[in-house]
Amino acid sequence: MNNSAQHSKAEKIEAFFRIEHGFLKINFSDNGVGFNIDSISHGMGLENIKNRVRLIKGELEFSSMIGNGVNYKITIPVDKKFE
């Protein structure tokens, strides 16, 4: 959320959370300026997101295009008692 607030020039930011089959699934998106995935410099913000997700044994997928914002899909294993 911090990256979107600081860099994206987004007018709208959305985050959806759900627990499904032992996983917390987070879908986060903004309608900001976006970026070209193939030519991004791996700044601290994106690396921090990757490292934090990896630290808790999660998976991260993201997509973005210039002018079309960004979408992150994060999947994190959770204890069955939270289902």
C-alpha positions in Angstrom: 0.0 0.0 0.0 2.9 2.3 0.8 4.4 1.8 -2.7 1.0 2.7 -4.3 0.5 5.7 -2.1 4.0 7.1 -2.8 4.7 6.2 -6.4 1.7 5.2 -8.4 -0.4 8.4 -8.5 -3.4 6.0 -8.1 -6.9 7.4 -7.5 -8.1 4.0 -6.3 -6.4 1.2 -4.3 -8.2 -2.0 -3.5 -7.3 -4.9 -1.2 -9.3 -8.2 -0.9 -8.5 -10.9 1.7 -9.9 -14.4 2.0 -9.0 -17.7 3.6 -9.3 -20.7 1.3 -8.1 -24.2 1.7 -5.5 -23.4 4.3 -4.2 -20.2 2.6 -4.7 -16.5 3.1 -5.1 -15.0 -0.3 -4.6 -11.3 -0.8 -5.3 -9.5 -4.0 -4.1 -5.9 -4.0 -4.4 -3.5 -6.9 -4.2 0.1 -7.8 -5.2 2.1 -10.9 -2.0 4.2 -11.0 0.7 4.8 -13.6 2.0 1.2 -13.5 5.4 0.1 -14.7 7.0 -2.1 -17.3 7.9 -5.3 -15.5 10.7 -6.1 -17.9 12.5 -2.8 -17.4 12.0 -2.1 -13.7 14.9 -1.4 -11.4 14.5 -3.7 -8.5 14.2 -1.0 -5.9 13.8 -1.5 -2.2 10.0 -1.4 -2.2 9.5 -4.4 -4.5 12.4 -6.3 -3.0 10.9 -5.8 0.5 7.6 -7.1 -0.6 9.2 -10.2 -2.2 11.4 -10.8 0.9 8.5 -10.4 3.4 6.3 -12.8 1.5 9.1 -15.4 1.1 9.9 -15.1 4.8 6.5 -16.3 5.8 6.6 -19.1 3.2 4.2 -17.3 0.8 4.1 -16.8 -2.9 3.9 -13.5 -4.8 2.7 -12.9 -8.3 2.4 -9.4 -9.7 1.5 -7.8 -13.0 1.6 -4.3 -14.3 1.6 -2.3 -17.5 2.4 1.4 -18.0 -0.9 3.3 -17.6 -2.8 0.3 -16.1 -1.7 0.2 -12.5 -0.5 -2.9 -10.7 -1.9 -6.1 -9.3 -0.4 -8.2 -6.6 -1.6 -11.7 -5.7 -0.1 -13.0 -2.5 -0.8 -16.5 -1.1 0.3 -17.3 2.5 -0.2 -20.6 4.3 -2.2 -20.3 7.5 -3.0 -22.5 10.4 -6.1 -24.6 9.8 -7.7 -23.1 13.0 -8.3 -19.9 11.1 -10.5 -21.4 8.4 
